[in-house]
């Protein structure tokens, strides 16, 4: 009984509304937050600011040494400036920069030929170099003259009796085939006598026979046996056959699509 009474007191305590704090103030309905209501109403609101706010509201003062813009870009030159004389350093800086001692100006497009060049005569060596090079005509023969005896008369005896060195003979030899090189087999080749008389082994004859169906003549290759129908895969095969979870999508039914 005491437990029921304690439970009822706890519920009554929780059901009581929350008390407001002592410093609580209700929301002010006016936009202006005034501690006291004004005694006189003049129709306008008076703003009260402190000294720092008054200083911030003032415009920025002009500097003591500030001078305004000149009224015109032209101004009078003082007499001191008119009678001033430049120093040696200023005079030296005012002089234009001189050209280098080895500077040569560009030549004009058309140059004048001197009289000495006009009256000059070339030397014998220059005349020899100025002549164009002459070549002897090439000895071109017709195709029917390639095997003619005329070519033997034009070949010198030294060329006929010339012998090449050992190094040239070595380089002139054709490249030998590899020791394991085999030529390509012909498309058609003769069957050897041993292959013609060869007899298959018992194992080869056994493998060459077709699968025996027994006494069943009407064999249906597409018929599934009862053992294959009732066969069940192993847990490992089920695990491998299960698709990846991230690739599985729920099939949409017609009712779900209508909703």
C-alpha positions as MATLAB code, in Angstrom:
seq = 'XXXXXXXXXXXXXXXXXXXXXXXXXXXXXXXXXXXXXXXXXXXXXXXXXXXXXXXXXXXXXXXXXXXXXXXXXXXXXXXXXXXXXXXXXXXXXXXXXXXXXXXXXXXXXXXXXXXXXXXXXXXXXXXXXXXXXXXXXXXXXXXXXXXXXXXXXXXXXXXXXXXXXXXXXXXXXXXXXXXXXXXXXXXXXXXXXXXXXXXXXXXXXXXXXXXXXXXXXXXXXXXXXXXXXXXXXXXXXXXXXXXXXXXXXXXXXXXXXXX';
ca = [
       0.000    0.000    0.000;
       2.822    2.372    0.817;
       4.401    1.667   -2.581;
       1.177    2.689   -4.352;
       0.981    5.928   -2.366;
       4.612    6.769   -3.159;
       3.963    6.088   -6.837;
       0.960    8.405   -6.827;
       2.953   11.186   -5.170;
       5.673   10.830   -7.808;
       3.145   11.135  -10.629;
       1.563   14.209   -8.997;
       5.016   15.774   -8.671;
       5.859   15.139  -12.335;
       2.502   16.422  -13.517;
       3.056   19.865  -12.050;
       4.114   22.556  -14.581;
       7.683   23.802  -14.641;
       8.213   26.962  -12.587;
       9.651   30.052  -14.203;
      12.955   31.441  -12.882;
      12.931   34.559  -10.736;
      14.716   36.706  -13.368;
      12.294   35.749  -16.135;
      10.724   38.588  -18.156;
       7.963   38.265  -20.651;
       8.611   38.987  -24.324;
       8.323   42.685  -25.100;
       5.693   43.424  -27.666;
       7.407   46.647  -28.802;
      10.396   46.750  -31.125;
      12.113   49.309  -28.907;
      13.679   47.929  -25.796;
      13.104   50.629  -23.152;
      13.703   50.195  -19.500;
      11.060   52.846  -18.678;
       8.163   54.256  -20.659;
       8.622   57.870  -21.833;
       6.669   60.462  -19.876;
       6.120   62.789  -22.840;
       5.344   61.765  -26.385;
       6.798   64.155  -29.005;
       5.989   61.976  -31.990;
       9.613   61.104  -32.877;
      12.101   58.680  -31.404;
      15.213   60.099  -29.714;
      18.433   58.167  -30.153;
      20.967   58.149  -27.343;
      24.601   57.347  -28.232;
      27.780   57.329  -26.201;
      30.944   59.336  -26.841;
      32.681   56.589  -28.797;
      29.734   56.286  -31.156;
      29.723   60.058  -31.626;
      33.427   59.993  -32.565;
      32.808   57.196  -35.058;
      29.956   59.168  -36.660;
      32.142   62.207  -37.300;
      33.733   62.492  -40.799;
      37.434   61.886  -41.165;
      39.452   65.074  -40.749;
      41.846   66.245  -43.474;
      45.578   66.035  -42.887;
      47.353   69.247  -41.880;
      49.765   69.158  -44.843;
      47.166   68.228  -47.423;
      46.851   70.517  -50.460;
      43.994   70.422  -52.878;
      44.223   69.574  -56.551;
      45.806   72.210  -58.773;
      43.232   74.130  -60.779;
      45.152   73.689  -64.056;
      48.074   71.552  -65.296;
      49.903   74.759  -66.227;
      51.457   76.849  -63.496;
      53.907   79.720  -63.414;
      57.588   78.975  -63.154;
      59.378   80.797  -60.394;
      62.281   83.173  -61.166;
      64.662   80.997  -59.140;
      63.806   78.012  -61.329;
      64.273   80.149  -64.485;
      67.738   81.366  -63.394;
      68.915   78.001  -61.990;
      72.041   76.385  -63.443;
      72.487   72.618  -63.727;
      75.320   70.909  -61.899;
      78.071   68.965  -63.622;
      76.427   65.676  -62.733;
      73.050   66.727  -64.167;
      74.784   67.971  -67.335;
      76.599   64.645  -67.691;
      73.347   62.691  -67.275;
      71.520   64.890  -69.778;
      73.939   64.055  -72.570;
      72.806   61.367  -75.023;
      74.443   57.963  -74.911;
      77.190   57.582  -77.518;
      77.640   54.600  -79.833;
      80.224   51.914  -79.266;
      83.667   52.525  -80.734;
      83.302   49.430  -82.975;
      79.772   50.282  -84.069;
      79.174   50.128  -87.834;
      75.909   51.468  -89.253;
      73.833   49.275  -91.553;
      74.757   49.277  -95.199;
      72.194   50.379  -97.735;
      70.461   47.816  -99.891;
      72.187   49.092 -103.009;
      75.923   49.403 -102.685;
      78.184   51.368 -104.985;
      80.933   49.405 -106.691;
      84.273   51.059 -106.472;
      86.338   51.847 -109.606;
      89.093   49.518 -108.405;
      86.626   46.616 -108.273;
      85.308   47.522 -111.745;
      88.792   47.543 -113.273;
      90.078   44.470 -111.409;
      91.054   41.389 -113.464;
      90.799   37.836 -112.006;
      93.826   35.637 -111.625;
      94.441   32.419 -113.538;
      93.393   30.351 -110.514;
      90.085   32.168 -110.171;
      89.364   31.673 -113.871;
      90.145   27.962 -113.486;
      87.748   27.647 -110.532;
      85.068   29.623 -112.372;
      84.909   27.082 -115.180;
      82.145   24.501 -114.908;
      83.155   20.904 -114.267;
      83.003   18.598 -117.271;
      82.208   14.897 -117.070;
      82.963   12.172 -119.549;
      79.864   10.652 -121.117;
      78.646    7.480 -119.467;
      79.175    4.253 -121.349;
      75.631    2.991 -121.678;
      75.079   -0.126 -123.727;
      71.983   -1.740 -125.016;
      70.498   -4.788 -123.379;
      71.632   -7.105 -126.172;
      75.266   -6.008 -125.635;
      75.471   -7.108 -121.961;
      76.837  -10.573 -122.821;
      78.884   -9.386 -125.732;
      82.630   -9.877 -125.992;
      83.051   -6.097 -126.248;
      82.928   -5.812 -122.435;
      86.007   -8.005 -122.098;
      88.074   -5.571 -124.131;
      87.128   -2.670 -121.843;
      88.138   -4.473 -118.620;
      91.772   -3.872 -117.681;
      94.235   -6.691 -117.085;
      94.828   -5.566 -113.531;
      91.103   -5.918 -112.774;
      91.049   -9.375 -114.367;
      94.071  -10.588 -112.363;
      92.976   -8.952 -109.078;
      92.495  -11.208 -106.069;
      90.468  -10.367 -103.012;
      91.822  -10.643  -99.504;
      90.995  -13.383  -97.036;
      88.666  -11.046  -95.167;
      86.641  -10.314  -98.317;
      86.358  -14.026  -99.052;
      85.071  -14.605  -95.510;
      82.481  -11.833  -95.868;
      81.438  -13.123  -99.298;
      80.508  -16.530  -97.925;
      76.745  -17.015  -97.437;
      75.376  -17.244  -93.927;
      75.012  -20.798  -92.677;
      71.768  -22.177  -91.293;
      71.328  -22.950  -87.628;
      72.233  -26.425  -86.469;
      68.568  -27.089  -85.507;
      67.108  -25.496  -88.623;
      64.537  -27.547  -90.525;
      63.095  -26.721  -93.893;
      59.372  -26.392  -94.316;
      57.614  -29.657  -95.057;
      55.887  -29.977  -98.434;
      52.113  -29.901  -98.550;
      51.997  -33.435  -99.891;
      54.432  -36.121  -98.802;
      54.675  -39.844  -99.209;
      53.553  -42.130  -96.406;
      56.276  -44.427  -95.167;
      55.967  -48.192  -95.402;
      56.109  -48.543  -91.618;
      53.094  -46.223  -91.261;
      51.166  -48.207  -93.850;
      51.793  -51.504  -92.003;
      51.279  -50.105  -88.496;
      48.614  -51.761  -86.287;
      46.729  -49.838  -83.574;
      47.220  -50.956  -79.995;
      44.467  -52.478  -77.885;
      44.002  -49.215  -75.953;
      43.627  -47.161  -79.134;
      41.091  -49.635  -80.500;
      39.176  -49.417  -77.205;
      39.080  -45.613  -77.342;
      38.052  -45.632  -81.007;
      34.917  -47.659  -80.372;
      31.641  -45.701  -80.006;
      29.773  -45.711  -76.698;
      27.648  -48.834  -76.443;
      24.000  -48.258  -75.592;
      23.257  -51.839  -74.713;
      20.021  -53.306  -75.919;
      18.258  -49.953  -76.004;
      17.710  -49.073  -79.621;
      15.540  -45.975  -79.230;
      18.080  -43.953  -77.269;
      17.099  -40.345  -76.502;
      20.204  -38.220  -75.759;
      18.036  -35.342  -74.391;
      16.325  -37.464  -71.735;
      17.478  -36.626  -68.182;
      17.946  -39.582  -65.880;
      16.154  -39.818  -62.515;
      19.493  -39.731  -60.700;
      20.364  -36.421  -62.357;
      16.912  -35.016  -61.575;
      17.162  -35.789  -57.842;
      20.817  -34.821  -57.554;
      21.671  -32.048  -55.101;
      24.764  -29.832  -55.214;
      27.231  -29.676  -52.368;
      27.296  -26.669  -49.969;
      30.433  -25.417  -51.694;
      28.704  -25.419  -55.105;
      25.732  -23.550  -53.579;
      28.127  -20.988  -52.148;
      29.851  -20.459  -55.517;
      26.510  -20.255  -57.360;
      25.144  -17.538  -55.045;
      25.362  -14.097  -56.744;
      27.253  -11.219  -55.165;
      24.986   -9.290  -52.719;
      25.785   -5.890  -54.220;
      24.614   -7.127  -57.639;
      21.333   -8.585  -56.427;
      18.262   -6.485  -57.273;
      14.773   -7.039  -55.992;
      12.386   -8.014  -58.714;
       9.605   -5.489  -59.256;
       6.131   -6.995  -59.237;
       3.144   -5.632  -61.080;
       1.344   -4.532  -57.895;
       4.394   -2.678  -56.626;
       4.743   -0.859  -59.918;
       1.042    0.148  -59.866;
       1.344    1.547  -56.369;
];
